[in-house]
Amino acid sequence: MDPNLWAYTPASGRATEASLVGFRVEASDGSIGKVDKHSDEVGSAHIVVDTGPWIFGKHVLLPAGVVSSVDLAAETVHVSRSKDEIKNAPEFDKDAHADDPAYRDRLGGYYGGFMG
């Protein structure tokens, strides 16, 4: 698993002092929802996206490494994955995502398998 997947790339423009909660999230092929939560924790930075009606209120966790850019003025986060790639990701487990290394490894393996 690529450890850089769990960190924002310098090119993303992510300013750690700015909250991303409420920002729109755009996949490579369209909108997927809004940021519900985010973490800047070293080695496990990520965003949790509330997909709303797109996939029936499901939440998805995206490693920070898939964030291609953050537009603070437009309050939009762009990610380098397609809607299908995100929709088919391992199901978000709100209880395990922070404390279960196996869940994080599974998710990292899934997203790390795509060229970003």
N, C-alpha and C positions, 0 to 999 in steps of 0.2 A: 504494500500500500504506500502511496506517495504521501509523506508527511506534509508536503506543501499544499496538499488538498485542503488542509484544515487551517489555512492562513490566507488572508487577503493578499492578492498580488499587488505590488507597488503600482502597476498600471491601472488598477481598478479605481484609484482616486478616493478610496475609503478613508475618511477622516474619523479617527477613533472617538473624538469628542462629540460627534453628531449621532443622535439616535436615528435608527432606520425604521423604527416602529411606525406603521401606517404608510410607508412608501409602497408604491405600486411595484410589482415585480414582472419584468418582461423576459420571457424565454426567447430563444432565437427565432421562434415562429409565432409569437403573440403573447398576450397577457395571461398570467397564471394566478394572479391574486395580489394580496398585500402582505407585507411583513408583519407578523404577529409578535415575534420575539427575535432577538439577535444576541449573539455572544461574541466578544472579542478576546475570549480566553486563549492564551497562547497554547497552541497545539490542538485546539478544538473549536476554533472560531467557526461560526455558522449562522444561518438565518433560518427561522421557522416561518413558513408561508401558509397563510390561511387561503385556501384555493376557492372559498365561497362556492358558488353554484357550478364552477367549472368541473370539479370532480366531487360534487355533492358534499361540500363542507369539510373535506378532508384537509388535514394539515400535512405538510411535507417539510423535511429538514434538508437543507442544502448546505454542503460544506462551503466555507468562505472561498475556497479556491475556484469554484465555478462562477463566482461573481466577476463578470468582465468589466463592469463599470458602475459607478454610483453617480447619479446626477442629482446633486443637492438642490439645485434650483427647481428642477421638475419633480423632485421627490420620487425618483424612479431608480430601481436597482435592475440592471441588465445582467442576465446570466447566460453562460455559454452552453446551454443544453436546450434541447427541444422539449416541447410540451409532452410528447410521447415518452421521452427518456425520463422526465420528471414523474409523469403519471405511473410509469412502470417501476419506479424505485421501491425499495423495501418500505413497508408501511411504517409511518412515524409512530414511535412508541414514546409518549410523553413522559412516562415513568422511567424508562430505561435509557433515554438518549444521553443523559448526563453522567450516569453511574455505571453503565454497562459497556466495557471496552469491546465486547464481542459485537454488540449492535453497531457501534461506531466503525469497527473494522469491516463489517458486512456492508454498511452504507458507503464507506470509503472505497471498498473494493468495487462496488457497483459504479459509482461515479468516476472512479479512477480508470475504469475500463473503456471510457469514451475519450476520444481526442478532444481537448478543449479549445 
